Amino acid sequence: MIAGFALLGRWQLSRAVEKQAMLDAVSRVLAERAAQPLAAAKDLPTDQPYAWTRGSGRFLEAPALLLDNQRRGDAVGVRVFRVFQPQPGQALLVDLGWLRMDGQRDLPEVSAIRQSLVIEGLLTPPPATGLALGPAYVEAQPDRWLLTRVDLPALSKALKVELAPRVLRLDPEFPLGYARDLDVLPNTLPPERHRGYALQWFGLAAATFAFALFLSLRRPRP
């Protein structure tokens, strides 16, 4: 039990280090805002998961993709994605922001975007999928699909469009889309929470060790 508690604490610390590294990398990119072309969404190296980008293109005539179970404060809703075709470059998903879903779980209306645009924002890996259970999407309506996770290979096949391995988080100052920010850890634990859980696991390990030591040294009763 001591070893198990200690390993769990160590795992929580490693998660805190990973997430802090993500936040630091994003902070550097946002501080510089050195815009790369949208074509970089396809070619970013694995050790450079984030980049600021800017480019022109248009949104394709494809369904809006609504990622389910997304919180904003105390409210629950969906994150809206659409497929954007840059010129030049490979098509990619653009995160347009968050919309509330009512208690009846009716999908919110999402306006089509038909004009050519120059957009900019933060290139990031797609949202973490967690445990991939069940289908990645449901074709709820012809113009709106409900996603359980952002599975780029499955969506590329279904939409018949090869999607880049990065997602564009649209600049919150851009006059398009819905409520949004550039938080790269939405709906997940920040580093300080992982450190807190690590402290709890190490505390349990220490308490178990102390109890085991007490039982070992206690004299047997006659």
N, C-alpha and C positions, 0 to 999 in steps of 0.2 A: 504493500500500500504506500509506503514511503516513496519507493522508486516511481510508482505510478503518479502520485501527486506531484513529485518533482518534475517528471517529464511533461505533465500538463502545464505546469508553471513555465517551463522552458519554452514550450510551444507557444504559449501566449506571449512571451517576450519576443519570440521571433516574429510573430504576427505584428506586434507593435513596431518592430524595426522596419519590416516591409512597408507598412502603411505610412510610417514617418518618412521613409525614403520617397514614396509616391508624392506625399504632400510637398516635400522639399523640391522634387523635380518640377512639379507644377508651378510652385512659387517662382522658380528661376525662369521658366518659360513665360509666365505672366508678367514678370518684371521686365523682361527684355522685349517681348512681343515682336520678335524679328520674324516677319511673315514669310513662310515658305509657300510655294505653289500648292494647289490642291492635289496635284499629281503625287505629292509626297505621301499621301495617305496610303499608297501602295508600297512605297519603297523605304519607309522608315525602318532603320535597323531595330532588332529586338531589344538592344540596350538603350534605345531612345524611344520610350513609349509615348512621349508627349511632344507636341510641337504646335506653335501658332501658325495658322495658315490663312490664306486669302486667295480668292479666285472667282471667276465668272462661270456661269452655266445656267442650267434650268432644272426644275424638279420634273421627274418623269411622271407620266400618266399611270401611276401605280397606286395601290391602296395605301392609305395611311396605316402605319403599324403602331399599335397601342400596347405598350409594355405594362402588364397588370401589376397590382399590388405595390404601388409606388407612393410613399408617404411624403408629405410636405407639411411640416409642423405636426399637428394632430389630425390632419385631414388625409384621406386615402384617395388615390386616383390613378391615373395612367401617365406615362411619358410618351409623347408623340414623336414618332420618327417618320421621315419621308426619304425617298430615294432621290439623290441629287446627282445629275450628270455634269461634271465640270468639263470645260473646254480649254485645253485638252485634259485628259486624265481618266481614271477609272471611276465608275459610279461608286458612291458611298452613302451610308446612312447619315442623315442630319437630325440631331436631337433638337426639336423645336420647343421643348418645354413640357410643363406639367399641366394636366387638366383634372379637375375633380370628377369623381364618379359618384352618382347618387346612390341612395340605399337600395334601390331596385336594380343596381348594377346595369343601368342603361348606358351604352357607350355614348360618350359626348360627341357632338357634332364637330367635324374637323373641316375647315375650309380648304378648297383646292388652291394651289399656287401655280399659275400658268405662265407668268412673265419670266423673262430672263433676268438674272440677278447677279450682283457681285456680293458674295457673302464672306464672312470671316469668323474664326472661332478657334477653339482648342481641339486638336486631334488627340484622341485618347483610344485605348483599347475598348472594345465593347463592354457593357456591364457584365460583371461576373454572373455565370449561369447557376452556380451552386449545384445541387443535385439535379441532374437532368432527368426528371420524371415526366413521362407522358409526351405528347406532341409539343413541338416548339411554338405552334401557332394554331389558331382557329379562325377560319374564314367566316367571321361572324356576320359580316355584311359585305356586299361587293366592293364598297369603297373603304372599308375599315376592317382590319384584321386584329385580333386580340392575341398578344404574345405572352407566353409564360416565361420566356427567356429570349435573349437576342442570340440566336444560333445562325451565324452568317452563312455557313454552307447550306443549311436547310432553306434559308430565305433566298439565297442566290438561285437555288434550283427551282423553288416555287415561283419566284418572280421572273425567272429566265433572264436574269441580269447578274453578271459577275460582280460581286461587291468587294470593295477594298477591305483589308483587315483592320482598318481604323474607322472610328465614328467621329463625326464632327459635332462638338458641343457648341452650338451657335452662341456668339457673343451676346450677353444679356442686354447690351446697349443697342443691338441691331433691332430696327423697328419691324420685327416679324416674329410670329410665333406666340408662345404663351409664357406663363410664369416659369422662370428658370434662373439658374446660377451656374457657376463653374466648379461646384463642389464635386470632387472625384470620389468621395466616399459617401454617397447618399445611401440610406437604408442599410447601413452597416456600422460596425463599431469603430470609433476613432482610436488612435494609438493609446491615449490615456486610459480608456476603458480596458484595453488588453493588459496594460500594466497593472491596473487594479485587480483584474482577475488573476494575473500571475502572482500577485502578492497574496491573494486568498489561497491559491493552490500551495504556494511555498509555506504559508502559515499552517495549512492542514498537514503538510509533510512534517513540519517541526513539531506540531502537537502530537502526531502519531509516534514520532521518534521519542518524545518525552514520555509518552504513556508506555511505550514498549520498554524503555529504559527503567521506568518505575517498576514494571512487572518483573523485569529481569533481576533487579537488585533487592526486591522485597524478600524478606526472610519468610520461609514457610512457617505457618502456625503449627505448634506442636499438637 
